[in-house]
Amino acid sequence: MKVMVFGANGLVGQKLIMEMNSSYEIIAVGIGAKTFDGEQNIEYHRADITDSARINELLREVQPGVVVNAAAYTDVDGCEANKEKCWKVNVEGVENIARVARLLNAKLIHISTDYVFDGKNGPYPEEYQPSPTTYYGKSKLASENVVIGSKVRYAIIRTNVVYGKAYPAKASFVRWVTEELSAGRKISVVNDQFNNPTFANDLAACILRIIQLDAEGLYNYAGADYVNRFVFAQMIAEKFGYSPNLIFPIKTKDLGQLAKRPKNGGLKTEKARDRLGLKILGIDHGLEMMSQEADR
Ligand SMILES: NC(=O)c1ccc[n+]([C@@H]2O[C@H](COP(=O)([O-])OP(=O)(O)OC[C@H]3O[C@@H](n4cnc5c(N)ncnc54)[C@H](OP(=O)(O)O)[C@@H]3O)[C@@H](O)[C@H]2O)c1
């Protein structure tokens, strides 16, 4: 079966391609030139998901059985500052993919976020009523509704604070912490934003399982440990051998971020564990796997 992956140069897209390459025929799609190395033999196409004619043409040419959408405008403050672009990519782009996937009878697997919630009552189960506080979160909730409303066969996977090694490296919390600490710089990290960080390779395995089981509907997938960012940063320092004394706690209100971050975010994962038979693993496991993964 052909599986088309949008967002192939992104963190999740890259991990997914690595995870699925031996099981399916992968067609990778990115907005620009292929930037990830490894997996050299993969068929790669360029397409901007906001270009509906191009998306229509590409999907019809390839005729995939499954489409995974890991493409998105993921800069949360950027979305707040540039709402038009955010909506165009995160909502209209998804509309373009969903419409054609439906016509081709392909299944669409779409990645969403715990930012669809306001962070007052996390970690959240799938059925909790969304109430986003950020424009990014609003756009991702709208993207979920676009998928559902399109009548395509779908699975939506909500996740949060995804970390892992990407090639070339993508902006991420783990990368920022390790880069700053390795340079001996002090960092201030919020101790009032809670999530359950998700190892990207495990998320990729979850997506693969959803394809294999042909599971449909809404699933949360995230790590086992519910921690604040300060604690996560300390765990990163410990694993990679940097001094935790360089990390200082700070409150969200003192950061002055453009987008109002959910504080008690995160996701409950019992449904993924019970129905997909997935192990929900903790931060120690993810960081250990990362530390063993050779740099390219
Ligand atoms: N990372 C997290 O912590 C996190 C948490 C919750 C949910 N998610 C969701 O997980 C999914 C994957 O995120 P990620 O972490 O892999 O993010 P990422 O590394 O930023 O990857 C997103 C990819 O989308 C591509 N893209 C952006 N605009 C596009 C467009 N108009 N047309 C085609 N491609 C476009 C980007 O291209 P460039 O490479 O050229 O920038 C990038 O490769 C997203 O849906 C995100 O909302 C992520």
Ligand as a Chemical Component Dictionary entry (heavy atoms), coordinates in Angstrom:
data_LIG
# 
_chem_comp.id                   LIG 
_chem_comp.type                 NON-POLYMER 
_chem_comp.pdbx_formal_charge   0 
_chem_comp.three_letter_code    LIG 
# 
loop_
_chem_comp_atom.comp_id 
_chem_comp_atom.atom_id 
_chem_comp_atom.alt_atom_id 
_chem_comp_atom.type_symbol 
_chem_comp_atom.charge 
_chem_comp_atom.model_Cartn_x 
_chem_comp_atom.model_Cartn_y 
_chem_comp_atom.model_Cartn_z 
_chem_comp_atom.pdbx_ordinal 
LIG N1  N1  N 0  6.265  19.339 17.971 1  
LIG C1  C1  C 0  5.343  19.344 18.919 2  
LIG O1  O1  O 0  5.647  19.559 20.088 3  
LIG C2  C2  C 0  3.904  19.088 18.567 4  
LIG C3  C3  C 0  2.978  19.031 19.616 5  
LIG C4  C4  C 0  1.644  18.792 19.325 6  
LIG C5  C5  C 0  1.241  18.590 18.017 7  
LIG N2  N2  N 1  2.147  18.666 17.007 8  
LIG C6  C6  C 0  1.672  18.484 15.639 9  
LIG O2  O2  O 0  2.424  17.472 15.009 10 
LIG C7  C7  C 0  2.509  17.734 13.606 11 
LIG C8  C8  C 0  3.961  17.641 13.171 12 
LIG O3  O3  O 0  4.703  18.622 13.873 13 
LIG P1  P1  P 0  6.288  18.642 13.935 14 
LIG O4  O4  O 0  6.680  18.705 15.327 15 
LIG O5  O5  O -1 6.842  17.586 13.063 16 
LIG O6  O6  O 0  6.521  20.097 13.302 17 
LIG P2  P2  P 0  7.631  20.607 12.300 18 
LIG O7  O7  O 0  8.926  19.960 12.587 19 
LIG O8  O8  O 0  7.501  22.092 12.331 20 
LIG O9  O9  O 0  7.113  20.057 10.903 21 
LIG C9  C9  C 0  6.042  20.629 10.201 22 
LIG C10 C10 C 0  6.349  20.505 8.733  23 
LIG O10 O10 O 0  5.286  21.129 7.976  24 
LIG C11 C11 C 0  5.867  21.771 6.864  25 
LIG N3  N3  N 0  5.008  22.808 6.334  26 
LIG C12 C12 C 0  4.743  24.027 6.870  27 
LIG N4  N4  N 0  3.915  24.721 6.060  28 
LIG C13 C13 C 0  3.666  23.933 4.983  29 
LIG C14 C14 C 0  2.912  24.099 3.799  30 
LIG N5  N5  N 0  2.235  25.217 3.543  31 
LIG N6  N6  N 0  2.888  23.083 2.900  32 
LIG C15 C15 C 0  3.580  21.944 3.135  33 
LIG N7  N7  N 0  4.319  21.725 4.241  34 
LIG C16 C16 C 0  4.366  22.718 5.153  35 
LIG C17 C17 C 0  7.171  22.351 7.428  36 
LIG O11 O11 O 0  8.045  22.654 6.361  37 
LIG P3  P3  P 0  9.518  23.253 6.626  38 
LIG O12 O12 O 0  10.339 22.046 7.027  39 
LIG O13 O13 O 0  9.916  23.800 5.327  40 
LIG O14 O14 O 0  9.366  24.236 7.748  41 
LIG C18 C18 C 0  7.648  21.213 8.315  42 
LIG O15 O15 O 0  8.480  20.322 7.607  43 
LIG C19 C19 C 0  1.861  19.109 13.381 44 
LIG O16 O16 O 0  0.540  18.908 12.955 45 
LIG C20 C20 C 0  1.846  19.713 14.776 46 
LIG O17 O17 O 0  0.772  20.621 14.912 47 
LIG C21 C21 C 0  3.487  18.896 17.254 48 
# 
loop_
_chem_comp_bond.comp_id 
_chem_comp_bond.atom_id_1 
_chem_comp_bond.atom_id_2 
_chem_comp_bond.value_order 
_chem_comp_bond.pdbx_ordinal 
LIG N1  C1  SING 1  
LIG C1  O1  DOUB 2  
LIG C1  C2  SING 3  
LIG C2  C3  SING 4  
LIG C2  C21 DOUB 5  
LIG C3  C4  DOUB 6  
LIG C4  C5  SING 7  
LIG C5  N2  DOUB 8  
LIG N2  C6  SING 9  
LIG N2  C21 SING 10 
LIG C6  O2  SING 11 
LIG C6  C20 SING 12 
LIG O2  C7  SING 13 
LIG C7  C8  SING 14 
LIG C7  C19 SING 15 
LIG C8  O3  SING 16 
LIG O3  P1  SING 17 
LIG P1  O4  DOUB 18 
LIG P1  O5  SING 19 
LIG P1  O6  SING 20 
LIG O6  P2  SING 21 
LIG P2  O7  DOUB 22 
LIG P2  O8  SING 23 
LIG P2  O9  SING 24 
LIG O9  C9  SING 25 
LIG C9  C10 SING 26 
LIG C10 O10 SING 27 
LIG C10 C18 SING 28 
LIG O10 C11 SING 29 
LIG C11 N3  SING 30 
LIG C11 C17 SING 31 
LIG N3  C12 SING 32 
LIG N3  C16 SING 33 
LIG C12 N4  DOUB 34 
LIG N4  C13 SING 35 
LIG C13 C14 SING 36 
LIG C13 C16 DOUB 37 
LIG C14 N5  SING 38 
LIG C14 N6  DOUB 39 
LIG N6  C15 SING 40 
LIG C15 N7  DOUB 41 
LIG N7  C16 SING 42 
LIG C17 O11 SING 43 
LIG C17 C18 SING 44 
LIG O11 P3  SING 45 
LIG P3  O12 DOUB 46 
LIG P3  O13 SING 47 
LIG P3  O14 SING 48 
LIG C18 O15 SING 49 
LIG C19 O16 SING 50 
LIG C19 C20 SING 51 
LIG C20 O17 SING 52 
# 
